[in-house]
Every structure is written in C-alpha cells, then in structure tokens.
Amino acid sequence: MSLLPVLHFPDPRLRKQAKPVVTMDASVRTLADDMLETMYAERGIGLAAIQVNVQLRVVVMDLSEERNQPRVFINPVILTSEGTGEAQEGCLSVPDFYEKVPRAERVTYRYQELDGKTIEATADGLLAVCLQHEIDHLNGKLFIDYLSPLKRQRLRKKIEKSEREPVPVL
C-alpha cells in the first residue's frame, strides 16, 4: 500500500467527472487499499478517487470511532433522497475549512462491493451526509459549491493568501 497525494481546491482536476469502474480487478483493489491508507493518514472519514487524481467512481469511508470499519463503494449512486437538514462539513481537498451544508436527511443508494456484488441500502445521519459529499466529488462538485458566492470568494482569497505567505524555515 502507498500514500497518494490529495488534490487541493482550487485544482481544476477536482472538477472532473469520474468514470464507472467496469472491471473489478487487482488494480481497483489496490486503489481502494491505497485510498484507505491515504484517508487514515490524512485523518479523514471519506475519500473519493477524484481527490487523488483517479477518475474512477470509487469511494472509501470509515465512520467508526476506532477507525477499524473501512468501507469501499464502487460506482455509488444515490437513487432517492428525502428530507432536508444541515451538517457541518469539511474536506481533505479544502483543508482547515468547515461550513454547514444543506443535505438530504435520508438517501437510498446503490453501489458495488469489490467482489462485484451490487448492494442497495438506505442511510441517514453521518453515512447519508458522507455518501452525498463523496458522490458529489465523483461528479466534479465540492461542498463549497453549496455556499454563497461571497463565502466561496472569501475562501478562495484565504487560500491564495496562505499560498503566497512564506513558510518559516526551522
């Protein structure tokens, strides 16, 4: 397994559309393993392949407190959604920025496991929020797209300013 570099906003590669996984082979399993290792190292709870510059519909997630329940979603799609709520979200591709985002409270979704088995299920709570967030990534959308134009502009300026500031050498 190896760590993968995570793309950061405003990198245009984050806006690409992921392609469906057609064949469940060793390369997909290796990608999922590498994504999980990267997600854990970055202290995240979810990661989409687009965020590591791989244009495939692959998502990994671990919502457990112990960080010992990894899940892999191949070709995930949301079939239905109901209710509305807001959840505080952050993103490995937009480090150190958190904001409330409107999301459906409950979703019915479908995905494939690494063995090719198709699963359909319903989720609410944190799993529903994470699925919507990560599937948005696969569609080239970031959680900050749900913010007002003013908040997005402020975020962009903050990021540009931090990139210009010199890093002290110790």
C-alpha positions as CSV (number, residue, x, y, z in Angstrom):
1,M,0.0,0.0,0.0
2,S,1.1,3.6,-0.6
3,L,0.0,7.1,0.3
4,L,-1.5,9.1,-2.6
5,P,-1.3,12.9,-2.9
6,V,-4.6,14.6,-2.2
7,L,-5.6,17.4,-4.6
8,H,-6.5,20.7,-3.0
9,F,-9.0,23.3,-4.1
10,P,-8.8,25.2,-6.5
11,D,-7.1,22.4,-8.5
12,P,-9.2,22.0,-11.7
13,R,-8.8,18.2,-11.6
14,L,-11.2,18.2,-8.7
15,R,-13.9,19.2,-11.2
16,K,-13.5,16.2,-13.5
17,Q,-16.3,13.6,-13.8
18,A,-15.3,10.1,-12.6
19,K,-15.9,7.2,-15.0
20,P,-17.6,3.9,-13.9
21,V,-15.4,1.0,-12.9
22,V,-16.1,-1.7,-15.5
23,T,-13.8,-4.5,-14.3
24,M,-13.2,-5.4,-10.6
25,D,-9.6,-6.4,-10.9
26,A,-6.5,-6.2,-8.7
27,S,-5.9,-2.5,-9.7
28,V,-9.2,-1.5,-8.3
29,R,-8.5,-3.4,-5.0
30,T,-5.0,-1.7,-4.8
31,L,-6.6,1.7,-5.5
32,A,-9.1,1.1,-2.7
33,D,-6.3,0.0,-0.3
34,D,-4.2,3.0,-1.1
35,M,-7.1,5.3,-0.8
36,L,-7.9,3.9,2.7
37,E,-4.3,4.3,3.8
38,T,-4.3,7.9,2.5
39,M,-7.7,8.7,4.2
40,Y,-6.4,7.4,7.5
41,A,-3.1,9.2,7.2
42,E,-4.9,12.5,6.4
43,R,-7.3,11.9,9.3
44,G,-10.4,11.9,7.1
45,I,-13.6,9.8,7.2
46,G,-14.1,9.6,3.5
47,L,-12.2,9.9,0.2
48,A,-13.3,9.8,-3.4
49,A,-10.9,8.7,-6.1
50,I,-11.1,12.1,-7.9
51,Q,-9.4,13.6,-4.8
52,V,-6.3,11.5,-5.6
53,N,-6.5,12.3,-9.3
54,V,-8.0,9.0,-10.4
55,Q,-11.1,9.4,-12.5
56,L,-12.9,6.3,-11.4
57,R,-16.2,6.0,-9.4
58,V,-14.5,4.7,-6.2
59,V,-15.2,5.9,-2.6
60,V,-13.7,4.8,0.6
61,M,-15.1,5.6,4.1
62,D,-14.7,4.7,7.7
63,L,-17.1,6.3,10.1
64,S,-16.1,4.3,13.2
65,E,-14.6,5.9,16.3
66,E,-11.9,3.1,16.3
67,R,-11.1,3.6,12.6
68,N,-11.4,-0.1,12.1
69,Q,-14.5,-0.4,9.8
70,P,-13.3,0.5,6.3
71,R,-15.9,0.5,3.6
72,V,-15.4,0.6,-0.2
73,F,-18.1,1.8,-2.6
74,I,-17.6,1.1,-6.3
75,N,-19.9,3.0,-8.7
76,P,-22.1,4.5,-5.9
77,V,-25.2,6.4,-6.9
78,I,-28.0,8.0,-4.9
79,L,-31.3,6.7,-6.1
80,T,-33.7,8.7,-3.9
81,S,-33.3,11.3,-1.2
82,E,-35.8,12.7,1.3
83,G,-35.9,15.4,4.0
84,T,-33.5,18.3,4.4
85,G,-31.1,19.2,7.0
86,E,-27.7,20.9,7.6
87,A,-24.5,19.3,8.6
88,Q,-21.1,20.8,9.4
89,E,-18.7,19.5,6.7
90,G,-15.0,19.6,6.0
91,C,-13.0,18.1,3.2
92,L,-9.5,16.8,2.7
93,S,-9.4,18.8,-0.5
94,V,-10.3,22.0,1.3
95,P,-8.1,21.7,4.4
96,D,-8.9,23.6,7.6
97,F,-12.3,24.9,6.3
98,Y,-15.6,23.8,7.8
99,E,-19.1,25.1,7.0
100,K,-22.7,24.0,7.3
101,V,-24.1,22.5,4.1
102,P,-27.7,21.6,3.2
103,R,-28.1,17.9,2.5
104,A,-30.9,15.3,2.3
105,E,-31.5,13.6,5.7
106,R,-32.0,10.2,4.2
107,V,-30.8,8.6,1.0
108,T,-31.3,5.3,-0.8
109,Y,-28.2,4.3,-2.7
110,R,-26.7,1.6,-4.7
111,Y,-23.1,0.5,-5.1
112,Q,-20.9,-2.5,-5.9
113,E,-18.5,-4.2,-3.5
114,L,-15.0,-5.2,-4.5
115,D,-16.3,-8.7,-5.4
116,G,-18.8,-7.2,-7.8
117,K,-21.9,-7.8,-5.7
118,T,-24.5,-5.0,-6.0
119,I,-25.9,-3.6,-2.8
120,E,-28.9,-1.3,-2.4
121,A,-29.5,0.3,1.0
122,T,-30.9,3.3,2.8
123,A,-28.8,5.6,5.1
124,D,-29.4,8.6,7.4
125,G,-27.2,10.6,9.7
126,L,-23.5,10.8,9.1
127,L,-23.4,8.0,6.5
128,A,-26.1,9.8,4.4
129,V,-24.1,13.1,4.6
130,C,-20.8,11.4,3.7
131,L,-22.3,9.5,0.8
132,Q,-23.7,12.7,-0.7
133,H,-20.4,14.5,-0.1
134,E,-18.2,11.8,-1.7
135,I,-20.6,11.1,-4.6
136,D,-20.6,14.9,-5.3
137,H,-16.8,14.6,-5.7
138,L,-17.2,11.9,-8.3
139,N,-19.5,14.3,-10.2
140,G,-17.0,17.2,-10.0
141,K,-18.7,19.0,-7.2
142,L,-17.3,20.3,-3.9
143,F,-19.1,21.0,-0.7
144,I,-18.1,24.7,-1.0
145,D,-20.3,24.8,-4.2
146,Y,-23.3,24.9,-1.8
147,L,-22.0,28.1,-0.1
148,S,-22.9,31.6,-1.1
149,P,-20.7,33.2,-3.8
150,L,-19.4,35.6,-1.1
151,K,-18.3,32.8,1.2
152,R,-16.6,31.0,-1.8
153,Q,-14.8,34.2,-2.8
154,R,-13.6,34.7,0.8
155,L,-12.3,31.1,0.9
156,R,-10.5,31.4,-2.4
157,K,-8.8,34.6,-1.2
158,K,-7.8,33.0,2.1
159,I,-6.3,30.0,0.2
160,E,-4.4,32.3,-2.3
161,K,-3.1,34.3,0.6
162,S,-1.8,31.3,2.5
163,E,-0.1,30.0,-0.6
164,R,1.8,33.3,-1.0
165,E,2.9,33.5,2.6
166,P,6.5,32.3,3.1
167,V,6.9,29.2,5.2
168,P,9.4,29.7,8.0
169,V,12.5,27.5,7.9
170,L,13.4,25.9,11.2
